[in-house]
Amino acid sequence: MLLDLFYLLAMAFVGYLHIKVLGSGFGRGVRGRWLRQSSNLRRNSKAFDRMEEIVDKLGKECPWTKSQSSDSIIKHIREEVEEVEDEIERNEELSLIEEELGDVVFNILLLSEVLQKESKGGFKLERGILKTADKVMRRSPHVFGQEKATTVQEAMDLWQREKKREKGMLP
């Protein structure tokens, strides 16, 4: 379940970055009944921008934020992901799940801020997101290419095949 949440969050960021950096839409397949509304990433781009601005200001002006390390923020991310999982398992209201997922996004952006500070500007979240975007697109040829997958198993098989190809295990 936790990996699924990280996958969904990564897909949201991938879509956001495609909109922000490349100016094109993405996100034909965000899974989960409770996230279907979030698949309209153009609408959510303003929310991501706002959160980035808040994190940036906190990083410059808040003593607590300035005192954080990557280790401390990772603990917060784990706690927030567990809270999302708990809300989903309890079948709570969508607004509670949205709020908890927003907390995860905040903490990931905060971790990015801390890593940029720790690496003296060498860390760039955008690079990682764009690499993941490219990887997801390569591993989903049934969505972004000419392959066909009509079942979950076929999609998973294509993903694994492309992953093995990337790692040099297949021609």
Salt bridges, closest charged atoms under 4 A:
ASP4 OD1 - ARG31 NH2 3.37
ASP49 OD1 - LYS20 NZ 3.70
GLU52 OE1 - LYS20 NZ 2.64
ASP56 OD2 - LYS60 NZ 2.99
GLU61 OE2 - LYS57 NZ 3.05
GLU87 OE2 - ARG90 NH2 2.95
GLU92 OE2 - ARG90 NE 3.53
GLU147 OE2 - ARG161 NH2 3.10
GLU162 OE2 - ARG161 NH2 2.56
GLU162 OE2 - ARG165 NH1 2.98
GLU166 OE2 - ARG138 NE 3.13
GLU166 OE1 - ARG139 NH2 2.81
